[in-house]
Amino acid sequence: MKPLFYSCMLVGLTLLGPMAIAAPVAPQTTSQQTIQGTSVSLTPPPGFTASRLFTGFEHTQAGASIMAMELPLPPDAAGSFLNRMSAAETLLTRGMRLLSVKDMPIGNSPGKLMLVSQSAGGTDYLKWIGATTVGDRALLVTAAFPAAEAKTLQEPLRMAIANLTWRPGEQVQRLSGLPFTFQEQGDLKLSERLSNTVILARNGAKPPIPASEPLLVLGAASRPQQANDIAQFSRLRLQQLPEVRDLAETSGTEIAVAGRDGFELIATAADSRTATPLTVYQAVIMTQKAYYLVQGIVPTTSASTYLPIFRNVTQSVVPQL
């Protein structure tokens, strides 16, 4: 099923905004540091520490971050991936304006390095985005920083991306460093991890997942200011679900997960490509620092089987922030 998975593959799209939750201060080093849950290592500039909320580093005082995301690729898609990710039209769909693009190695593999601009929360940001592929894997590394900090951060962050190390064949603990824990339920097994997001599919099937199969995505993000009304926030969040049409809520219920407040929504929809009737599940779990999102889609014909499984996964979530 494409809606949730492919939405995660667009440049710069994670559950995170430009600002992230402060991490404990760690000793600085000039050697490369491995990003937990990935096969990427890089040397962050001074002041950056490992993030607890996403796969990368953050400088909380400057409002800057470096995030790595490894992605699976369909067969023979490497060339088109790089061209699509560096296209001005693609970036514009995510609210980013392309300032420059250059062919250059990223992690010893041919790639592209882009500089883009974006505004968020009343602040103008610049972002370096490095993209490369090896076989059926792709890597996106995004270094975001306020435009006002360009003089001190633009070149060090460019160098961090240009000199990173990527080992796509290396075995890694895929759930290491996630800001939450959860338990697989039923036949929904871990399929992929994309930064701070995990994807569960039937029997762990690898993407792309067809519209005839169930899909469940779990992720975390810093708590936005407008999240005091959890029901309203949940409904707004549901409307951001891409590649579905005719989305209509059928129920909304307050829930509790691991002692935290939550809100569950059930809706009907249709796949925008195949018109397959779908049932959509969403649960938002709120803490003081973050919110946790569980989104599931299943063909309506299988909803009675998979909605209880979606709920069981949600109830297994234990927030770490």
C-alpha positions in Angstrom: 0.0 0.0 0.0 1.6 3.3 -1.1 -0.1 6.1 0.9 1.9 6.0 4.2 5.1 4.4 2.9 5.7 6.7 0.0 4.8 9.8 2.0 7.8 9.0 4.2 10.1 8.9 1.1 9.6 12.5 0.1 12.6 14.8 0.7 12.5 16.3 4.2 9.3 14.5 5.3 9.5 13.1 8.8 7.3 13.5 11.8 9.7 16.2 13.0 9.7 19.9 12.6 12.8 22.0 12.3 13.2 22.1 16.1 13.6 19.0 18.1 13.7 18.0 21.8 16.9 18.7 23.6 19.2 15.8 24.1 21.5 15.3 27.0 24.8 17.1 26.5 27.5 14.6 25.3 31.2 15.0 25.0 32.3 16.4 21.6 34.7 14.5 19.4 36.4 15.1 16.1 36.0 11.5 15.0 33.0 10.1 13.2 30.1 9.0 15.2 27.6 6.3 14.2 24.0 7.3 14.0 22.0 4.8 16.0 19.7 2.6 14.0 21.5 3.3 10.7 24.7 2.3 8.9 25.8 6.0 8.6 28.7 7.7 10.5 29.7 11.3 10.3 31.5 14.0 12.2 29.0 16.6 13.5 30.2 20.2 14.0 30.9 21.4 17.6 27.8 21.8 19.7 25.8 19.0 18.0 24.8 16.0 20.2 22.9 12.8 19.4 19.2 13.3 19.2 16.8 11.2 21.2 13.9 11.9 18.8 15.3 11.1 15.4 18.3 9.4 13.7 20.9 12.1 13.8 22.3 15.1 15.7 21.0 18.4 16.9 22.2 21.7 18.2 19.3 22.9 20.3 20.6 26.3 21.1 21.1 27.1 17.4 17.9 25.3 16.3 19.9 23.1 13.9 19.8 19.4 13.1 21.4 16.6 11.0 19.1 13.7 10.1 19.9 10.5 8.2 17.2 8.4 6.5 17.9 5.1 4.8 15.3 3.9 2.3 14.5 0.8 0.2 14.3 1.3 -3.5 12.2 -0.5 -6.1 14.3 -2.4 -8.7 16.2 -0.2 -11.2 15.0 3.0 -9.5 18.4 4.5 -8.4 18.8 6.9 -11.2 15.2 8.2 -11.2 15.3 8.5 -7.4 18.2 10.9 -7.5 16.7 12.9 -10.3 13.3 13.1 -8.5 14.7 14.0 -5.1 16.8 16.8 -6.6 14.0 18.2 -8.8 12.7 21.7 -7.9 9.1 20.5 -8.4 9.6 17.6 -5.9 11.1 19.9 -3.3 8.4 22.5 -3.8 5.7 20.0 -2.8 7.4 19.9 0.6 7.6 23.7 0.9 11.2 23.9 -0.1 12.8 26.1 -2.7 15.8 24.8 -4.6 18.8 27.2 -4.4 21.5 25.0 -5.9 22.2 21.3 -6.8 25.6 19.7 -7.5 26.6 16.2 -8.5 29.1 14.9 -5.9 30.0 11.7 -4.0 28.0 11.1 -0.8 29.6 8.4 1.3 31.9 7.3 -1.6 28.9 6.7 -3.9 27.7 9.0 -6.7 25.1 11.4 -5.4 23.7 14.9 -5.3 24.0 17.7 -2.8 21.2 20.3 -2.7 20.8 23.6 -0.9 17.2 24.6 -0.2 15.3 27.2 1.7 12.2 26.7 3.8 10.1 28.7 6.2 8.6 27.2 9.3 7.1 28.7 12.5 8.0 32.2 11.4 11.7 31.3 10.9 13.6 31.0 7.6 15.7 27.9 7.3 18.4 26.6 5.0 18.9 22.9 4.4 21.7 20.9 2.9 20.2 17.6 1.5 22.6 14.9 0.4 21.2 12.0 -1.6 22.8 8.8 -2.9 22.0 5.2 -3.7 23.8 1.8 -3.6 21.9 -1.1 -5.1 18.4 -1.2 -3.8 19.1 1.2 -0.9 19.0 5.0 -0.8 20.3 7.5 1.7 19.0 11.0 2.4 20.9 13.2 4.9 19.4 16.6 5.7 21.2 19.3 7.7 18.8 22.1 8.6 19.8 25.4 10.2 18.2 28.9 10.6 19.3 31.2 7.8 20.5 33.6 10.5 23.1 31.0 11.5 24.4 30.5 7.9 27.7 32.2 8.5 28.7 29.8 11.2 26.9 26.6 10.3 26.5 26.4 6.5 30.0 25.3 5.6 30.6 22.9 8.6 27.3 21.2 7.9 28.1 20.8 4.2 31.4 19.2 5.2 29.7 16.8 7.6 27.5 15.5 4.7 30.3 15.5 2.1 32.6 13.4 4.4 30.2 11.0 5.9 30.6 7.2 5.7 27.8 4.9 4.6 27.9 1.1 4.9 24.6 0.0 3.4 25.4 -3.8 3.6 26.2 -3.6 7.3 23.9 -5.3 9.8 22.4 -2.8 12.3 20.0 -3.0 15.2 17.1 -1.4 13.3 15.2 -0.3 16.4 18.2 1.1 18.3 17.7 4.6 19.5 13.9 4.9 18.8 12.1 7.2 21.2 9.5 4.5 22.0 9.2 0.8 22.3 6.4 -1.4 21.0 5.4 -5.0 20.4 4.6 -6.7 17.1 1.1 -8.1 17.1 -0.6 -10.8 15.0 1.0 -11.2 11.6 2.2 -7.5 11.4 6.0 -7.6 11.6 8.7 -5.0 11.2 9.1 -4.1 7.5 11.3 -0.9 7.5 12.6 1.8 9.7 12.7 5.4 8.2 14.4 7.6 10.8 12.1 7.9 13.8 9.3 5.9 12.0 8.8 2.2 11.8 6.6 0.4 9.3 4.8 -2.9 10.1 3.4 -5.1 7.3 1.9 -8.5 7.0 4.7 -11.1 7.7 7.2 -8.2 7.4 6.8 -7.8 3.7 9.1 -5.2 2.1 7.8 -2.1 0.4 6.2 -1.3 -1.8 3.1 -2.7 -0.1 0.1 -3.1 -2.4 -3.2 -1.6 -1.6 -4.7 -5.0 -0.9 -2.4 -5.4 2.2 -2.6 -3.9 5.7 0.1 -1.4 6.8 0.8 0.2 10.1 3.2 3.1 10.8 4.5 4.3 14.2 6.5 7.4 14.8 7.2 10.3 17.2 7.6 14.0 16.9 8.2 17.0 19.2 4.9 18.2 20.7 3.5 21.2 18.8 2.1 24.2 20.6 -1.4 23.7 19.1 -1.6 20.2 20.6 -3.5 21.1 23.9 -6.8 19.9 22.3 -5.8 16.4 21.5 -9.0 15.6 19.7 -8.7 18.6 17.4 -5.0 18.0 16.8 -5.7 14.3 16.0 -8.3 15.3 13.4 -6.0 17.8 11.8 -3.2 15.2 11.7 -5.5 12.7 10.0 -6.3 15.1 7.2 -2.6 15.1 6.3 -2.7 11.5 5.3 -1.6 11.4 1.6 -2.7 9.4 -1.4 -6.2 8.7 -0.1 -9.5 10.3 -1.1 -13.0 10.5 0.3 -11.7 10.5 3.9 -14.6 10.4 6.4 -14.4 10.0 10.1 -16.6 7.3 11.6 -15.6 7.4 15.3 -13.4 9.3 17.7 -12.6 8.1 21.2 -10.4 9.2 24.1 -7.9 6.5 25.1 -5.1 6.0 27.5 -1.7 4.4 26.6 1.0 3.7 29.1 -0.7 6.2 31.4 -0.6 9.0 28.8 -3.6 10.7 27.2 -4.5 9.6 23.7 -7.1 9.8 21.0 -8.2 7.2 18.5 -9.9 7.9 15.2 -11.4 5.5 12.7 -12.3 6.6 9.2 -13.2 5.3 5.8 -11.4 6.3 2.6 -10.4 5.1 -0.8 -6.9 4.5 -2.3 -6.3 7.4 -4.7 -4.7 5.2 -7.3 -6.8 2.0 -7.2 -10.0 3.2 -5.6 -9.8 0.3 -3.1 -12.2 0.9 -0.2 -10.0 1.5 2.9 -10.4 1.7 6.7 -8.0 4.1 8.3 -6.9 3.8 12.0 -5.1 6.6 13.9 -4.0 6.9 17.5 -2.2 10.0 18.9 -0.5 9.6 22.3 0.6 12.8 24.0 3.3 13.5 26.5 4.7 16.8 27.8 7.6 16.7 25.3 6.4 14.7 22.3 3.5 13.1 20.6 3.4 9.5 19.2 1.5 8.7 16.1 0.1 5.3 15.0 -1.5 5.2 11.6 -2.9 2.1 10.0 -4.6 1.4 6.6 -6.3 -1.8 5.7 -8.7 -2.8 2.9 -12.2 -2.5 4.4 -12.8 -6.2 3.7 -10.1 -7.0 6.2 -10.9 -4.3 8.8 -12.5 -6.6 11.3 -9.3 -8.6 11.4 -6.8 -5.9 11.6 -8.4 -3.1 13.6 -8.0 -5.2 16.8 -4.3 -5.8 15.8 -3.8 -2.0 15.3 -5.2 -1.4 18.7 -3.1 -4.0 20.3 0.1 -2.5 18.8 -1.0 1.0 20.0 -1.5 -0.3 23.6 2.0 -1.8 23.5 3.6 1.5 22.8 5.8 2.9 25.7 6.9 6.5 25.1 10.5 7.3 26.1 10.1 11.1 26.1 
